[in-house]
């Protein structure tokens, strides 16, 4: 497919996830942290927007982990990804689970300005070529008053040591090369990019995964993984 002029997709990043799509639903494999964190991400979204009957867009949906959880909460989910193998995996798993989800191999920039009640972009913003421009594209997909939910990684020494050195090289919780430190995003940067495209940072929380106890929790510590809600107040021009 041809990417639109607004696209900020990075082909190298898409290729990384295309290669591991067939292992996405292995909850004990390299996507284990996502499987553990997903209930917290879902709860964060559900506590801040009404999901029952809501139109929700899941951008960079991967194999459908969040999309399925949001659908189970009553949302009408459109879920998109640029990795065809990920979408194939997601469709197969949804069919096996009896869930109706509108999966598409699509660039968010090509969707048009559909008025979604909520847009989710989890663990993806640090993988796009121009995150500020990408955030502006996401903002246009929200109705006035709608919320954008983003989870990403902070950029500091602690995040480098835990998310890359620890998770990828020492404990091998993620494939090596999954993340690049320079792409990590400080909360202040996210808030500034949001203000520039008509989004106000409403809430933020840390996402903590302890691989030794295999437990996750939402915290006030946003120094490594964090999830944020940004709200669109009015029209975006």
Secondary structure, 3 states (H helix, E strand, C coil): CCCCCCCCCCHHHHHHHHCCHHHCCCCCCCCHHHHHHHHHHHHHHHCCCCCCCCEEEEECCCCCHHHHHHHHCCCEEEEEECCHHHHHHHHHHHHHHCCCCEEEECCHHHCCCCCEEEEEEECCHHHCCCHHHHHHHHHCCEEEEEEEEEEEECCCHHHHHHHHHHHHHHCCCCCCCCCCHHHCCCHHHHHHHHHHCCEEEEEEEEEEEECCCCEEEEECCCCCEEEEEEEECCCCC
